Amino acid sequence: FDVTQKRLVHDLETSRDHPIDEMIYATGNMSYCLCPILAGKMQIGTLGIGSSRKYAYTENDLDFLQEVA
C-alpha cells in the first residue's frame, strides 16, 4: 500500500492485504490506524496505533490521528 495515505484496518484476522498487515498481526494486534507524518510534501515517518481488539478504531479516530501526525 501507499504509505503516503492513511490506513484503517478493522480486523486483521480476516483482512491482511499488505505485508505491513502481517507484521502488525504477528505482534498481537487485531486492528490499527496508520498515518503518514509529512513535512511539507516530504514524508518523514508514520504514526500508528494498534489494538488487540477488532474494530477498535473508527474513521473519526483515523482523522484525529492524521491531525496529530
N, C-alpha and C positions, 0 to 999 in steps of 0.2 A: 504494500500500500504506500501511498504517497505521504511521507512523514511531514509534509508541509500542510497537511489537512488534519483537522481534529477528528477524533475517532471515539465512538462509544460502542462497547460490546456488552450485551446484556447477559449472555450465557455461553461461557467458554466451553462448557461440557458438550454442547451441540454445535457451536459455531466457532471454528478455528480456521479462518480463511487465509491467514497470512503467517509467515514464520514467527513474527513477534508474538502472535497469539499462543503458539506452542510454548514459547519461553515463559510467558506470563502464567499460563495454565500450570506449568510444571512447578511454579512457586506456590501453588495452592489457591491462586485467585480464580474466581468464577466470573467476575465482571470487572470492567475497567473503563476509565476515561483517559484519553491521551490528547494533548495539545502541543503544537509547536511553540517554542519561545523564539520570537522574532525581534531583531534589532534592525529597524528599517525594513528592507526587503531581504535581509540575510537571516537564515535560521541559525540560531546559536545553541539550540538544545531542544529538549522536550520536557514537558511537565505531565506527569501522570499519577493517577491514584487507582488503586485496585481494592477489591473486596473479596472475601471468601464467600459472600452471598451472591446469588444470581439476582439480576435486576436491581442491584443496589443503587444505580445512578439513573438520572433522567436527563433529558435534553437541557433542562434548566441547570443542572449540575455541570454539564459539559460547557454551556455558555458561560457560567461563572468561572470555571477553571480557565477558559480562554481569556477572560478578563484579567485573571491573576497572572497568567503567563505573559 
